[in-house]
Amino acid sequence: MQVTSLFTSVMAFAGLAAAAGNAIINIEASHGGAGNGLTNTTISAPIGEIYKGNKAMDTVSTLYLVGTTGGVALDSVTCTPYKAEDATGTHGLPFTSKVPSYLSTNTVVVGSILCTTS
């Protein structure tokens, strides 16, 4: 009986952790410089965790925060791009839903993104 209660409690806590929410980010890539050959890819990055490993991050010109999940207020989220996969080496200004991060008129590689709430 206690094992079942413990398991239920652990699963409830895991559900709360998963409900922390994600940042919905649009990655714009300019192939050919200054707005030529634009492509857009939308990713979902967990808030409060380092997000890395998405191939779309290999060709980035501009990053836009376009939404959130899990009931997180969009205006409370700030994301920062980094050069390295361990969230070191700032690679552009932080971005919010009101201010994008312009990285290059061509494309650059973003190693990781870390989104936080205020």
KOLKE-111750 format. One line per field, with one value per atom (N, C-alpha, C, O): chain; residue number from 1; atom name; x, z, y. Coordinates in nm, 4 decimals. Layout:
<sites>
c c(A  ...)
k c(NUM  ...)
a c(CA  ...)
east c(X  ...)
up c(Z  ...)
north c(Y  ...)
</sites>
This chain:
<sites>
c c(A  A  A  A  A  A  A  A  A  A  A  A  A  A  A  A  A  A  A  A  A  A  A  A  A  A  A  A  A  A  A  A  A  A  A  A  A  A  A  A  A  A  A  A  A  A  A  A  A  A  A  A  A  A  A  A  A  A  A  A  A  A  A  A  A  A  A  A  A  A  A  A  A  A  A  A  A  A  A  A  A  A  A  A  A  A  A  A  A  A  A  A  A  A  A  A  A  A  A  A  A  A  A  A  A  A  A  A  A  A  A  A  A  A  A  A  A  A  A  A  A  A  A  A  A  A  A  A  A  A  A  A  A  A  A  A  A  A  A  A  A  A  A  A  A  A  A  A  A  A  A  A  A  A  A  A  A  A  A  A  A  A  A  A  A  A  A  A  A  A  A  A  A  A  A  A  A  A  A  A  A  A  A  A  A  A  A  A  A  A  A  A  A  A  A  A  A  A  A  A  A  A  A  A  A  A  A  A  A  A  A  A  A  A  A  A  A  A  A  A  A  A  A  A  A  A  A  A  A  A  A  A  A  A  A  A  A  A  A  A  A  A  A  A  A  A  A  A  A  A  A  A  A  A  A  A  A  A  A  A  A  A  A  A  A  A  A  A  A  A  A  A  A  A  A  A  A  A  A  A  A  A  A  A  A  A  A  A  A  A  A  A  A  A  A  A  A  A  A  A  A  A  A  A  A  A  A  A  A  A  A  A  A  A  A  A  A  A  A  A  A  A  A  A  A  A  A  A  A  A  A  A  A  A  A  A  A  A  A  A  A  A  A  A  A  A  A  A  A  A  A  A  A  A  A  A  A  A  A  A  A  A  A  A  A  A  A  A  A  A  A  A  A  A  A  A  A  A  A  A  A  A  A  A  A  A  A  A  A  A  A  A  A  A  A  A  A  A  A  A  A  A  A  A  A  A  A  A  A  A  A  A  A  A  A  A  A  A  A  A  A  A  A  A  A  A  A  A  A  A  A  A  A  A  A  A  A  A  A  A  A  A  A  A  A  A  A  A  A  A  A  A  A  A  A  A  A  A  A  A  A  A  A  A  A  A  A  A  A  A  A  A)
k c(1  1  1  1  2  2  2  2  3  3  3  3  4  4  4  4  5  5  5  5  6  6  6  6  7  7  7  7  8  8  8  8  9  9  9  9  10  10  10  10  11  11  11  11  12  12  12  12  13  13  13  13  14  14  14  14  15  15  15  15  16  16  16  16  17  17  17  17  18  18  18  18  19  19  19  19  20  20  20  20  21  21  21  21  22  22  22  22  23  23  23  23  24  24  24  24  25  25  25  25  26  26  26  26  27  27  27  27  28  28  28  28  29  29  29  29  30  30  30  30  31  31  31  31  32  32  32  32  33  33  33  33  34  34  34  34  35  35  35  35  36  36  36  36  37  37  37  37  38  38  38  38  39  39  39  39  40  40  40  40  41  41  41  41  42  42  42  42  43  43  43  43  44  44  44  44  45  45  45  45  46  46  46  46  47  47  47  47  48  48  48  48  49  49  49  49  50  50  50  50  51  51  51  51  52  52  52  52  53  53  53  53  54  54  54  54  55  55  55  55  56  56  56  56  57  57  57  57  58  58  58  58  59  59  59  59  60  60  60  60  61  61  61  61  62  62  62  62  63  63  63  63  64  64  64  64  65  65  65  65  66  66  66  66  67  67  67  67  68  68  68  68  69  69  69  69  70  70  70  70  71  71  71  71  72  72  72  72  73  73  73  73  74  74  74  74  75  75  75  75  76  76  76  76  77  77  77  77  78  78  78  78  79  79  79  79  80  80  80  80  81  81  81  81  82  82  82  82  83  83  83  83  84  84  84  84  85  85  85  85  86  86  86  86  87  87  87  87  88  88  88  88  89  89  89  89  90  90  90  90  91  91  91  91  92  92  92  92  93  93  93  93  94  94  94  94  95  95  95  95  96  96  96  96  97  97  97  97  98  98  98  98  99  99  99  99  100  100  100  100  101  101  101  101  102  102  102  102  103  103  103  103  104  104  104  104  105  105  105  105  106  106  106  106  107  107  107  107  108  108  108  108  109  109  109  109  110  110  110  110  111  111  111  111  112  112  112  112  113  113  113  113  114  114  114  114  115  115  115  115  116  116  116  116  117  117  117  117  118  118  118  118)
a c(N  CA  C  O  N  CA  C  O  N  CA  C  O  N  CA  C  O  N  CA  C  O  N  CA  C  O  N  CA  C  O  N  CA  C  O  N  CA  C  O  N  CA  C  O  N  CA  C  O  N  CA  C  O  N  CA  C  O  N  CA  C  O  N  CA  C  O  N  CA  C  O  N  CA  C  O  N  CA  C  O  N  CA  C  O  N  CA  C  O  N  CA  C  O  N  CA  C  O  N  CA  C  O  N  CA  C  O  N  CA  C  O  N  CA  C  O  N  CA  C  O  N  CA  C  O  N  CA  C  O  N  CA  C  O  N  CA  C  O  N  CA  C  O  N  CA  C  O  N  CA  C  O  N  CA  C  O  N  CA  C  O  N  CA  C  O  N  CA  C  O  N  CA  C  O  N  CA  C  O  N  CA  C  O  N  CA  C  O  N  CA  C  O  N  CA  C  O  N  CA  C  O  N  CA  C  O  N  CA  C  O  N  CA  C  O  N  CA  C  O  N  CA  C  O  N  CA  C  O  N  CA  C  O  N  CA  C  O  N  CA  C  O  N  CA  C  O  N  CA  C  O  N  CA  C  O  N  CA  C  O  N  CA  C  O  N  CA  C  O  N  CA  C  O  N  CA  C  O  N  CA  C  O  N  CA  C  O  N  CA  C  O  N  CA  C  O  N  CA  C  O  N  CA  C  O  N  CA  C  O  N  CA  C  O  N  CA  C  O  N  CA  C  O  N  CA  C  O  N  CA  C  O  N  CA  C  O  N  CA  C  O  N  CA  C  O  N  CA  C  O  N  CA  C  O  N  CA  C  O  N  CA  C  O  N  CA  C  O  N  CA  C  O  N  CA  C  O  N  CA  C  O  N  CA  C  O  N  CA  C  O  N  CA  C  O  N  CA  C  O  N  CA  C  O  N  CA  C  O  N  CA  C  O  N  CA  C  O  N  CA  C  O  N  CA  C  O  N  CA  C  O  N  CA  C  O  N  CA  C  O  N  CA  C  O  N  CA  C  O  N  CA  C  O  N  CA  C  O  N  CA  C  O  N  CA  C  O  N  CA  C  O  N  CA  C  O  N  CA  C  O  N  CA  C  O  N  CA  C  O  N  CA  C  O  N  CA  C  O  N  CA  C  O  N  CA  C  O  N  CA  C  O  N  CA  C  O  N  CA  C  O  N  CA  C  O  N  CA  C  O)
east c(0.0825  0.0000  0.0873  0.0608  0.1924  0.2789  0.3562  0.3815  0.3939  0.4651  0.3756  0.4216  0.2474  0.1536  0.1380  0.1354  0.1274  0.1146  0.2390  0.2294  0.3552  0.4801  0.4871  0.5250  0.4503  0.4529  0.3564  0.3907  0.2383  0.1397  0.1918  0.1739  0.2560  0.3120  0.4231  0.4303  0.5088  0.6185  0.5627  0.6099  0.4642  0.4056  0.3358  0.3422  0.2700  0.2056  0.3099  0.2906  0.4207  0.5290  0.5882  0.6166  0.6072  0.6608  0.5669  0.6123  0.4381  0.3405  0.3506  0.3379  0.3734  0.3906  0.5164  0.5159  0.6233  0.7479  0.7297  0.7787  0.6592  0.6369  0.5465  0.5538  0.4620  0.3696  0.4378  0.3720  0.5679  0.6399  0.6301  0.6349  0.6168  0.5935  0.7141  0.8280  0.6850  0.7861  0.7757  0.6702  0.8869  0.8906  0.8815  0.9573  0.7902  0.7765  0.8584  0.8302  0.9602  1.0573  1.0564  1.0598  1.0519  1.0658  1.2105  1.2640  1.2726  1.4091  1.4008  1.3533  1.4474  1.4508  1.5937  1.6882  1.6083  1.7398  1.7354  1.6459  1.8321  1.8428  1.9532  2.0715  1.9142  2.0100  2.0386  1.9570  2.1534  2.1883  2.2027  2.2273  2.1878  2.2133  2.0959  2.0166  2.0863  1.9933  1.8521  1.8014  1.7892  1.6485  1.6212  1.5053  1.7224  1.7032  1.6893  1.7585  1.6004  1.5841  1.5495  1.6065  1.4559  1.4211  1.3516  1.2651  1.3915  1.3209  1.2882  1.3605  1.1788  1.1367  1.1081  1.0427  1.1579  1.1352  1.0918  1.1519  0.9881  0.9397  0.9858  0.9717  1.0415  1.0859  1.0162  0.9623  1.0177  0.9601  1.0687  1.1107  1.1139  1.2243  1.1709  1.0966  1.2076  1.1610  1.2159  1.3351  1.1292  1.1690  1.2465  1.2038  1.3615  1.4442  1.5454  1.6187  1.5514  1.6472  1.7239  1.6709  1.8475  1.9263  1.8685  1.8536  1.8368  1.7853  1.8957  1.9556  1.9224  2.0313  1.9997  1.9070  2.0797  2.0733  1.9741  1.9631  1.9017  1.8076  1.8813  1.9490  1.8692  1.9407  1.9057  1.9875  1.7867  1.7475  1.8385  1.8500  1.9030  1.9919  2.1272  2.2115  2.1483  2.2731  2.2742  2.3801  2.1564  2.1459  2.0459  1.9262  2.0966  2.0102  2.0497  2.1675  1.9499  1.9700  1.9020  1.9612  1.7772  1.6985  1.6173  1.5697  1.6015  1.5206  1.4030  1.4201  1.2841  1.1622  1.0932  1.0758  1.0535  0.9697  0.8251  0.7777  0.7545  0.6201  0.5090  0.3914  0.5436  0.4401  0.4972  0.6186  0.4078  0.4458  0.3403  0.2306  0.3754  0.2801  0.2772  0.3579  0.1851  0.1800  0.1319  0.1577  0.0630  0.0095  0.1110  0.0806  0.2310  0.3347  0.3011  0.2732  0.3038  0.2749  0.3840  0.5024  0.3444  0.4392  0.5296  0.6497  0.4732  0.5515  0.6543  0.7401  0.6470  0.7410  0.8644  0.9546  0.8699  0.9774  1.0837  1.0528  1.2098  1.3258  1.4141  1.4428  1.4569  1.5449  1.6779  1.6826  1.7855  1.9194  1.9871  1.9944  2.0376  2.1132  2.2601  2.3175  2.3198  2.4605  2.5358  2.4767  2.6658  2.7514  2.7689  2.7673  2.7857  2.8153  2.6895  2.5910  2.6947  2.5820  2.5595  2.4551  2.6552  2.6391  2.5977  2.6197  2.5381  2.4883  2.5994  2.5835  2.7120  2.8205  2.8522  2.8204  2.9150  2.9510  2.8303  2.7829  2.7803  2.6626  2.6761  2.7813  2.5673  2.5712  2.4645  2.4068  2.4393  2.3356  2.2636  2.2801  2.1841  2.1092  1.9948  1.9423  1.9562  1.8370  1.7157  1.7125  1.6173  1.4977  1.3719  1.3681  1.2686  1.1389  1.0326  1.0644  0.9065  0.7991  0.7904  0.7282  0.8508  0.8454  0.9721  0.9687  1.0851  1.2141  1.2853  1.3250  1.3020  1.3743  1.5242  1.5730  1.5963  1.7424  1.7933  1.7814  1.8504  1.9078  2.0530  2.1355  2.0849  2.2193  2.3085  2.4274  2.2525  2.3339  2.2450  2.1295  2.2982  2.2247  2.2386  2.1626  2.3341  2.3478  2.3015  2.1957  2.3749  2.3375  2.4568  2.5719  2.4270  2.5275  2.4743  2.3554  2.5635  2.5253  2.4997  2.5818  2.3849  2.3529  2.3676  2.3012  2.4534  2.4783  2.3681  2.3366  2.3083  2.2018  2.1207  2.1635  2.0026  1.9145  1.8662  1.8291  1.8673  1.8142  1.7058  1.7300  1.5854  1.4712  1.4379  1.4372  1.4105  1.3763  1.2530  1.2146  1.1929  1.0792  1.1195  1.2073  1.0526  1.0823  0.9757  0.9832)
up c(0.0000  0.0000  0.0000  -0.0747  0.0845  0.0889  -0.0407  -0.0837  -0.1031  -0.2299  -0.3355  -0.4138  -0.3385  -0.4337  -0.4084  -0.5032  -0.2827  -0.2493  -0.2901  -0.3436  -0.2652  -0.3031  -0.4547  -0.5054  -0.5272  -0.6735  -0.7240  -0.8144  -0.6673  -0.7076  -0.6807  -0.7634  -0.5664  -0.5331  -0.6291  -0.6735  -0.6605  -0.7536  -0.8908  -0.9536  -0.9376  -1.0688  -1.0692  -1.1694  -0.9611  -0.9523  -0.9587  -1.0277  -0.8872  -0.8904  -1.0303  -1.0770  -1.0973  -1.2341  -1.3271  -1.4164  -1.3073  -1.3872  -1.3658  -1.4606  -1.2422  -1.2128  -1.2789  -1.3334  -1.2742  -1.3362  -1.4865  -1.5462  -1.5478  -1.6918  -1.7278  -1.8393  -1.6354  -1.6611  -1.6515  -1.6677  -1.6256  -1.6147  -1.7434  -1.7392  -1.8556  -1.9809  -2.0715  -2.0311  -2.1942  -2.2974  -2.3599  -2.3580  -2.4148  -2.4943  -2.6406  -2.6860  -2.7132  -2.8560  -2.9290  -2.9190  -3.0025  -3.0650  -3.2161  -3.2647  -3.2889  -3.4345  -3.4707  -3.4315  -3.5464  -3.5948  -3.7406  -3.8259  -3.7676  -3.9049  -3.9571  -3.8898  -4.0769  -4.1395  -4.2752  -4.3559  -4.2993  -4.4248  -4.5092  -4.4775  -4.6154  -4.7028  -4.8225  -4.9141  -4.8212  -4.9286  -4.8795  -4.9586  -4.7511  -4.6901  -4.6918  -4.7860  -4.5868  -4.5715  -4.6212  -4.7077  -4.5671  -4.5965  -4.7218  -4.7614  -4.7848  -4.9055  -4.8683  -4.7790  -4.9365  -4.9158  -4.7737  -4.7183  -4.7126  -4.5720  -4.5515  -4.6295  -4.4449  -4.3987  -4.2516  -4.1801  -4.2069  -4.0679  -4.0130  -4.0776  -3.8930  -3.8238  -3.6816  -3.6157  -3.6345  -3.4983  -3.4097  -3.4450  -3.2934  -3.1960  -3.0630  -3.0403  -2.9763  -2.8431  -2.7412  -2.7293  -2.6675  -2.5721  -2.4290  -2.3925  -2.3472  -2.2080  -2.1297  -2.1357  -2.0583  -1.9780  -1.8559  -1.7853  -1.8321  -1.7174  -1.7440  -1.6533  -1.8684  -1.9064  -2.0298  -2.1120  -2.0435  -2.1630  -2.2791  -2.2703  -2.3869  -2.5070  -2.6120  -2.6437  -2.6655  -2.7631  -2.8551  -2.8310  -2.9619  -3.0459  -3.1603  -3.2327  -3.1798  -3.2900  -3.4147  -3.4093  -3.5259  -3.6493  -3.6981  -3.7647  -3.6669  -3.7091  -3.6478  -3.7012  -3.5359  -3.4687  -3.5382  -3.4968  -3.6436  -3.7198  -3.8198  -3.8684  -3.8502  -3.9450  -3.8921  -3.9194  -3.8160  -3.7491  -3.7888  -3.7892  -3.8218  -3.8445  -3.7335  -3.6768  -3.7036  -3.6035  -3.5219  -3.5748  -3.3925  -3.3026  -3.2503  -3.2066  -3.2554  -3.2087  -3.1064  -3.1305  -2.9926  -2.8960  -2.9361  -2.9286  -2.9787  -3.0335  -2.9464  -2.9745  -2.8414  -2.7562  -2.6413  -2.6289  -2.5573  -2.4449  -2.4295  -2.4845  -2.3536  -2.3185  -2.1668  -2.0968  -2.1174  -1.9753  -1.8887  -1.7684  -1.9471  -1.8691  -1.8294  -1.7476  -1.8859  -1.8557  -1.9283  -2.0482  -1.8562  -1.9161  -2.0163  -1.9824  -2.1375  -2.2442  -2.2065  -2.2333  -2.1451  -2.1084  -1.9992  -1.9744  -1.9335  -1.8242  -1.8718  -1.7922  -1.9997  -2.0506  -2.1247  -2.2064  -2.0941  -2.1660  -2.2042  -2.1219  -2.3292  -2.3783  -2.4225  -2.4737  -2.4026  -2.4407  -2.5256  -2.4858  -2.6442  -2.7278  -2.6859  -2.6460  -2.6954  -2.6583  -2.7708  -2.8504  -2.7764  -2.8765  -2.8468  -2.9381  -2.7194  -2.6807  -2.6339  -2.5941  -2.6393  -2.5972  -2.4465  -2.4002  -2.3683  -2.2229  -2.1745  -2.0586  -2.2631  -2.2318  -2.1856  -2.0880  -2.2566  -2.2325  -2.3635  -2.4717  -2.3518  -2.4694  -2.5327  -2.6375  -2.4700  -2.5210  -2.6709  -2.7198  -2.7423  -2.8887  -2.9452  -3.0503  -2.8774  -2.9192  -2.7975  -2.6871  -2.8188  -2.7071  -2.6674  -2.7506  -2.5396  -2.4977  -2.5783  -2.6236  -2.5956  -2.6689  -2.5905  -2.5094  -2.6174  -2.5532  -2.6630  -2.7819  -2.6214  -2.7202  -2.7872  -2.8926  -2.7287  -2.7846  -2.8583  -2.9439  -2.8261  -2.8859  -2.9330  -2.8507  -3.0663  -3.1167  -3.0962  -3.0580  -3.1221  -3.1177  -3.2607  -3.3233  -3.3121  -3.4464  -3.4362  -3.3785  -3.4915  -3.4794  -3.5990  -3.5819  -3.7205  -3.8393  -3.9600  -3.9624  -4.0608  -4.1864  -4.2709  -4.3658  -4.2378  -4.2983  -4.1938  -4.1341  -4.1698  -4.0646  -3.9767  -4.0201  -3.8529  -3.7562  -3.6874  -3.6952  -3.6203  -3.5424  -3.3985  -3.3372  -3.3454  -3.2044  -3.1340  -3.1709  -3.0340  -2.9628  -2.8675  -2.8515  -2.8029  -2.7062  -2.6816  -2.7125  -2.6252  -2.5858  -2.4447  -2.4136  -2.3604  -2.2250  -2.2031  -2.2127  -2.1734  -2.1472  -1.9984  -1.9366  -1.9421  -1.8011  -1.7848  -1.8764  -1.6683  -1.6381  -1.5279  -1.4464  -1.5282  -1.4242  -1.3178  -1.2224)
north c(-0.1185  0.0000  0.1254  0.2196  0.1267  0.2435  0.2592  0.3717  0.1505  0.1573  0.2208  0.3039  0.1823  0.2403  0.3893  0.4677  0.4298  0.5716  0.6486  0.7590  0.5910  0.6559  0.6710  0.7766  0.5647  0.5699  0.6773  0.7534  0.6838  0.7839  0.9245  1.0139  0.9449  1.0754  1.1148  1.2294  1.0201  1.0473  1.0831  1.1779  1.0097  1.0371  1.1728  1.2441  1.2101  1.3415  1.4513  1.5514  1.4337  1.5324  1.5423  1.6526  1.4308  1.4313  1.5067  1.5782  1.4916  1.5644  1.7137  1.7912  1.7550  1.8977  1.9517  2.0621  1.8747  1.9186  1.9331  2.0289  1.8384  1.8447  1.9617  2.0134  2.0038  2.1141  2.2496  2.3523  2.2524  2.3793  2.4591  2.5821  2.3942  2.4626  2.4712  2.4479  2.5050  2.5204  2.6584  2.7219  2.7029  2.8247  2.7832  2.6975  2.8431  2.8160  2.9226  3.0420  2.8773  2.9673  2.9461  2.8330  3.0572  3.0508  3.0834  3.1871  2.9927  3.0129  3.0549  2.9798  3.1754  3.2247  3.2155  3.2566  3.1615  3.1505  3.2194  3.1941  3.3058  3.3791  3.3154  3.3279  3.2482  3.1803  3.2705  3.2809  3.3347  3.4260  3.5688  3.6598  3.5885  3.7190  3.8141  3.8166  3.8918  4.0043  3.9773  4.0488  3.8753  3.8500  3.7693  3.7561  3.7155  3.6338  3.4867  3.4379  3.4168  3.2729  3.2365  3.1425  3.3099  3.2865  3.1522  3.1125  3.0833  2.9647  2.9850  3.0543  2.9243  2.9349  2.7968  2.7150  2.7719  2.6452  2.6774  2.7622  2.6102  2.6321  2.5170  2.3999  2.5529  2.4533  2.4792  2.5876  2.3804  2.3907  2.3569  2.2418  2.4596  2.4423  2.4441  2.5351  2.3449  2.3435  2.4632  2.4931  2.5292  2.6446  2.5969  2.5055  2.6603  2.6255  2.5167  2.4773  2.4663  2.3629  2.4077  2.4825  2.3628  2.3920  2.3110  2.1891  2.3805  2.3144  2.3104  2.4131  2.1925  2.1764  2.0596  1.9823  2.0487  1.9309  1.9339  1.8349  2.0422  2.0503  2.0995  2.2022  2.0285  2.0642  2.2040  2.2676  2.2532  2.3880  2.4942  2.6045  2.4613  2.5565  2.5685  2.6481  2.4900  2.4971  2.6128  2.6521  2.6669  2.7780  2.8803  2.8716  2.9774  3.0751  3.2167  3.2524  3.2954  3.4390  3.5198  3.6117  3.4839  3.5564  3.4573  3.3568  3.4856  3.4029  3.4855  3.5993  3.4268  3.4924  3.4034  3.2839  3.4595  3.3886  3.4142  3.5276  3.3095  3.3276  3.2701  3.2930  3.1959  3.1397  3.0592  3.0431  3.0090  2.9234  2.8144  2.8239  2.7107  2.6060  2.5931  2.6543  2.5144  2.4839  2.5991  2.6002  2.6957  2.8059  2.9118  2.9986  2.9062  3.0053  3.1350  3.1339  3.2461  3.3766  3.4131  3.4141  3.4426  3.4740  3.5912  3.5879  3.6937  3.8121  3.7865  3.8711  3.6708  3.6419  3.5652  3.5390  3.5289  3.4425  3.5230  3.6098  3.4920  3.5452  3.4279  3.3410  3.4260  3.3193  3.3791  3.4910  3.3044  3.3498  3.2437  3.1274  3.2837  3.1900  3.1852  3.2865  3.0672  3.0478  2.9775  2.9045  3.0002  2.9350  2.7871  2.7045  2.7531  2.6151  2.5413  2.6033  2.4093  2.3264  2.3275  2.2816  2.3791  2.3843  2.5233  2.5583  2.6016  2.7365  2.8300  2.9033  2.8266  2.9212  2.9920  2.9427  3.1074  3.1844  3.2505  3.2067  3.3556  3.4245  3.4485  3.4895  3.4221  3.4248  3.5179  3.4904  3.6245  3.7184  3.7686  3.7167  3.8698  3.9268  3.8345  3.7605  3.8390  3.7644  3.8127  3.9271  3.7260  3.7646  3.7323  3.6398  3.8121  3.7971  3.7969  3.7997  3.7935  3.7968  3.9336  3.9467  4.0336  4.1692  4.2086  4.2969  4.1438  4.1804  4.0533  3.9708  4.0367  3.9195  3.9342  4.0406  3.8260  3.8291  3.8171  3.7117  3.9267  3.9287  3.8845  3.9554  3.7682  3.7130  3.7438  3.7711  3.7398  3.7599  3.7864  3.7440  3.8567  3.8715  3.7458  3.7262  3.6611  3.5288  3.4279  3.4478  3.3224  3.2278  3.1956  3.2012  3.1618  3.1178  2.9928  2.9621  2.9213  2.8033  2.8458  2.9140  2.8048  2.8272  2.6928  2.5959  2.6863  2.5606  2.5222  2.4043  2.6240  2.5973  2.7234  2.8346  2.7027  2.8130  2.7817  2.6685  2.8841  2.8682  2.9722  3.0925  2.9237  3.0114  3.0075  2.9010  3.1244  3.1361  3.2249  3.2975  3.2180  3.3056  3.4018  3.3739  3.5155  3.6162  3.6155  3.6930)
</sites>
